[in-house]
Amino acid sequence: MIAACKRGRIDLILTKSLSRFARNTVDCLETVRMLKANGIGVIFEKENINTLTQSSKFLITLFSGFAQAESESLSKNVSWGMQKSMEAGNVVFQFTRLLGYRRGADNKPEIVPEDAETIRRIYRRYLEGASTHIIKAELEEDNVPTSLGVQKWNVGVIQSILKNEKYCGDALLQKTYVTDCVSKKVKKNNGEKPMYYIQDNHPVIVPREIYRRVQEKMSRRFGKRRVAQKYVKTEQGKYSSKYALTELLV
């Protein structure tokens, strides 16, 4: 809509209330100022404000501040409710992006047999020494579908499967969190927020012992010493599974 305004296709914007237009005072004022410079007015029906009038700036600042405060209050209430739900051990599943499980008749996760076999195959090949790139190539060669139903795999997806504790029946809650209700930036939780680990929450695809061995193997691979390579920018070397004596022969 803003792009259409800049092209001159819109003369006037009718909005139900300031909270529907923007919940951030700064963004609201900047957008209104930009529209006004282009001769475009915004009418807020609930507050009875027309941005083309002289007194509109003060009223917009006042009411948009109220809208932002209301949004922040609502966000805190929602966050508190989610926190209590996690403390109670309630696990939310993203079935569309979680390979191996589907929503059952009682809304609880149930195992998809053919997808579960793919998960076990990934874990088995990794323990046998195959790298994630080799596993990716093997899955694509056999036309094995991902959780989205495509045959094109990604190394990052395979790594996330190997790290996902849900496959051993557990669930780690609040891995990420939203910094604030204005920017809505999602950050990885590195201890800023409490995390909750729920054991034996749902059916198991990979035994816990195999999952533990995979985590240990991943830690060894990612924590290995730097090798003598040109253009290596970090202290973490690159794992290679091509040869039997890789990283063993010095």
N, C-alpha and C positions, 0 to 999 in steps of 0.2 A: 504494500500500500504506500509506503514512504517513497519507493522508487517511482510509483505511478504519480505521486504528488510532484516529485522533482521533474517529471516529464510534462507536467501541466495537464494531466488527465483528470485531476480531482480539484474541485473548487472549495469544498466544505466537507468536514468530517463530523458526523454525529456519533457521539459516544454516550453510553448509558451512565457511566460514572468514571471518576478519575482512577479508581482502583482497577477498572477494566483497561484503561489506557496505559498506565504504568504504575508500578508499586515502588518505584525508586524516584525520589524527589528530583535528583540531579538529571536523570534520563528524561523525566517528564518535562522539565523546564527547557532542556536543550532541544528536545524534539519540537516542542511548541514554538520555541524561538526560531528554529529553522523553518517551520511551516509558515509562521507569520511573516518571515522575510520574503517568502515566495508568494505572499498574498493569500494564503490558505488559512482559514479559520477552523477552530475545533470547538464544538458546542458540547458541553457536559450537561446532560439533562438533569441528573440528580442534584448537582450542585448549582444549576442554573448559571453557568459561566460561559461566556463567549470570549475566546482568546483575542478577538480583534478589538475589544474594548480596552480602555485605558486602565481600569482597576483590576483587570484579569490576572496580572502577574502575581500580585499579592495574594489573591484568593487561591490561585493554583498552588503557590508555595505552601499555603496553609493547609489546604485540603489534601494535597499529595503527601505532605508530611504525616497527616493522620492516616492516609491509606498505607504508607510504608510501615508505620508503627503497628497498624492492624495486621499487616502481612507478617511482620516479625513475631507478633504475639501468636498468630495462628501457626507459624512455623515451629515455634517452641512447643506448642501443645501437641503438634503432630510428632515432633521428635521425642517428646516425653512418652507418648503412647507407643511409639515404635521401640523405645528403650525398654519399657515395661514388658512388651511382647517378647523381646529377645531374652530378657531375664527369665521369663516364664518358659523359655525353650521352644517357642513357636518358630518353625523354619519355613521360609517362603521359597518355593522352587520356581525357577525360570525354565519351564518345560520346553519352550521353543528353542532354547539355546543350550540345553543340557542333553547331550547324547547319552542314550542308555535308559532313560526314564520317561514315562508319560503319566498324565493325570489319570488316576484310577476312578472307579465308580464312587468311592467315598472321598474323592478329592485328595487322596493320599498318593504318593508316588509309587508306581509299580514298574517292574523291569520290562524293557523291550528286548526279547531274546536275541534277535539278530544284531541289534546295536550293542548289547552287552558283550557279545562275542568280539566285536570290533574293539571295545575298550580293553578286554582281556588280551587281545592280540597286541595292542600297543604296549601294554605293560610287559607282556612276555618278551617281545622283541627288544625292548629297552634293557631288560635284565640280561638278555643274551648278548648285549654289547652293541646293538644297532644304534646309530645316532638318530636324532629326530629327522634329519634330512633323508636318511635312508628309509625310515618308517614312512615318511611322507610319500616318497617315490613308490614304495611297495603298495600303499593304499590306493594311490592314483592308478597304478598299473592294473590293480584288481577291480577298479571302478567301485570302490567302497564309498558310499555317500557319507557326507558330514551331517551334523544335526539340522542343517538347512536344506538337505536333500541334494547337494551338489557334489560332484566327484573331485573338485579342486580343493586340496587340503593346504593348510598353512602351518608352518613350523610352530608359530605362536599358539595355535589351537592345540596342537599335540602336546606342547609343554604345559598348557593350562589343564589338559586332561590328566597328565601325569602328576600335577600338583593338587588336583581337586580331591579334597578329603571326602566329598560326598560319595565317591565310588566305594569307599570302605564302610559306608553306613553312618558316617559322622557328618557334622556340619559346623563350620566356623562362621559365626555371625559378626556382622559389622566389619568386614574387611576394608570397606571404604566408607566415607562419610561426606556429607555436603557441608562446605565451609560456612555458608550463610544463605539466607533466602533471597538476597539481592543478586549476587553473581551466580549462585547455584553451581559453583565449581565443585567437582567431585575429586577428592584426594584419597590416596591410599592411607589406611590407618596404620601408622607406625607407633602407636601407643598413645596418641592424642585422645582417643576414645576407648572405653572398655570393650573388650571382645569376649565372646561367649562360645565355648566349645561344647557341642551337644553330641554325646556318644550314642550309638545304636538307635538312631532316629528313624531309619528307613531300611528297606532291603539292600543287601550287600551284593555288589558286582565283583569287586576285587577284595580278596581276604586282607585283613589288616596287616598281616605279616608281610605280604607282597608289597602292599602300599608303603610300609615302613622301609623295606629294602630299596624301593625305587627312590624314596626321598634321600636315603643315605647315598645312593649312587649319584643322584643329581647334585648333591652337595659336594661330593668328591670331584665331579666333572667341572662344576662351576668354580670350585675353589682351588683348582690346580695352579701350579706355578706358571709364570710367564715363560713362553718359549721364545727362542731367538728368531723373530720374524720381523721383516721390514714393514713399516707403516703400522705397527701395533701401537695403539694409542692408550690402552689401559693395561693394568697389571694382570688382567684376566686373559689367559690364553684361549685358543680355540680348540675344542675337543675334536679329535679325528678318530674314526673307528676303522680306517682302511687296512691297517696292518697289525699283526699280532703283537709286535714289539713297540708299538707307538707309545711314547712316554715312559717306556720301561728301559730302553737302550739309550745310554748317555755316552 
